[in-house]
Amino acid sequence: MTENTEPSADTLDSTEAERRSAAARRFDLRRVIGGLFLAYGLIVTGIGLFDSRAEIDKAQGVRINLWAGLAMLLFGLAFLLWQWLRPVETADVSTAQRRGDDVTGAAG
């Protein structure tokens, strides 16, 4: 009479799948690009708000830092909105096993 205290393989597979799914969402390239453009856009927009007259004259009267910063902010927000509206789809472990796909991530 031995007790089987090991979790089933299905539990391990689903736990592993959830972990990988969370990692895929966390490191989605759209999030990284959007976050970087958002941060740089805030910096450049801030600099553009306080440009001196000499800097504006050097750019032929255009507040280039302000406009470039605003464009970067919009671009970064677009990427983050895209990532929010269309999140990463992860394969279901049981579906992948039925199709014969490699769910361990090992190269074949």
C-alpha positions as CSV (number, residue, x, y, z in Angstrom):
1,M,0.0,0.0,0.0
2,T,2.0,2.9,-1.2
3,E,0.6,6.3,-1.7
4,N,1.2,8.0,-5.0
5,T,2.0,11.6,-4.0
6,E,3.5,12.6,-7.3
7,P,1.4,15.0,-9.3
8,S,0.2,13.7,-12.6
9,A,2.0,14.5,-15.9
10,D,-1.0,16.5,-17.0
11,T,-0.7,18.8,-14.0
12,L,3.0,19.3,-14.7
13,D,2.3,20.0,-18.3
14,S,-0.4,22.5,-17.6
15,T,1.7,24.2,-15.0
16,E,4.6,24.4,-17.4
17,A,2.3,25.7,-20.1
18,E,1.0,28.4,-17.9
19,R,4.5,29.4,-16.9
20,R,5.6,29.6,-20.5
21,S,2.5,31.5,-21.5
22,A,3.1,34.1,-18.8
23,A,6.8,34.4,-19.9
24,A,5.7,34.8,-23.5
25,R,3.3,37.6,-22.6
26,R,5.8,39.3,-20.3
27,F,8.6,39.4,-22.9
28,D,6.4,40.2,-25.9
29,L,8.5,42.3,-28.2
30,R,5.6,44.8,-28.7
31,R,5.7,45.6,-25.0
32,V,9.4,46.1,-25.0
33,I,9.4,48.4,-28.1
34,G,6.3,50.3,-26.9
35,G,7.8,50.8,-23.4
36,L,11.1,52.1,-24.8
37,F,9.5,54.5,-27.2
38,L,7.1,55.7,-24.5
39,A,10.1,56.4,-22.1
40,Y,12.2,58.1,-24.8
41,G,9.2,60.0,-26.0
42,L,8.6,61.4,-22.6
43,I,12.2,62.5,-22.3
44,V,12.3,64.1,-25.8
45,T,8.9,65.8,-25.3
46,G,10.1,67.2,-22.0
47,I,13.2,68.6,-23.6
48,G,11.1,70.0,-26.5
49,L,8.9,71.8,-24.1
50,F,11.9,73.7,-22.7
51,D,13.9,74.4,-25.8
52,S,15.8,77.6,-25.9
53,R,15.3,80.2,-28.7
54,A,18.7,79.3,-30.1
55,E,17.7,75.6,-30.4
56,I,14.5,76.5,-32.1
57,D,16.3,78.8,-34.5
58,K,18.9,76.1,-35.2
59,A,15.9,73.9,-36.4
60,Q,14.7,76.7,-38.7
61,G,11.9,77.7,-36.3
62,V,10.5,74.2,-35.8
63,R,10.3,72.7,-32.3
64,I,11.7,69.5,-33.5
65,N,12.3,67.9,-30.1
66,L,8.7,68.5,-29.2
67,W,7.3,67.1,-32.4
68,A,9.7,64.1,-32.4
69,G,8.9,63.4,-28.8
70,L,5.1,63.5,-29.4
71,A,5.6,61.1,-32.4
72,M,7.6,58.7,-30.3
73,L,4.9,58.8,-27.6
74,L,2.2,58.0,-30.1
75,F,4.3,55.2,-31.6
76,G,4.9,53.7,-28.2
77,L,1.3,54.0,-27.2
78,A,0.3,52.3,-30.5
79,F,2.5,49.4,-29.8
80,L,1.2,49.0,-26.2
81,L,-2.4,49.3,-27.4
82,W,-1.7,46.7,-30.1
83,Q,-0.3,44.3,-27.5
84,W,-3.3,44.9,-25.2
85,L,-5.9,44.4,-28.0
86,R,-4.2,41.3,-29.5
87,P,-2.3,39.5,-26.8
88,V,0.0,36.6,-27.5
89,E,-1.8,33.4,-28.2
90,T,-0.2,30.4,-26.6
91,A,-0.7,26.8,-27.7
92,D,-2.8,24.6,-25.5
93,V,-0.6,21.7,-24.2
94,S,-3.2,19.0,-24.8
95,T,-3.9,20.2,-28.3
96,A,-0.2,20.4,-29.1
97,Q,0.3,16.8,-27.8
98,R,-2.6,15.5,-29.9
99,R,-1.0,17.1,-33.0
100,G,2.4,15.7,-32.1
101,D,4.0,19.0,-31.5
102,D,7.0,19.4,-29.2
103,V,5.7,21.1,-26.0
104,T,8.9,20.9,-24.1
105,G,10.6,23.6,-26.2
106,A,13.5,21.3,-27.2
107,A,14.8,21.7,-30.7
108,G,14.2,18.7,-32.9
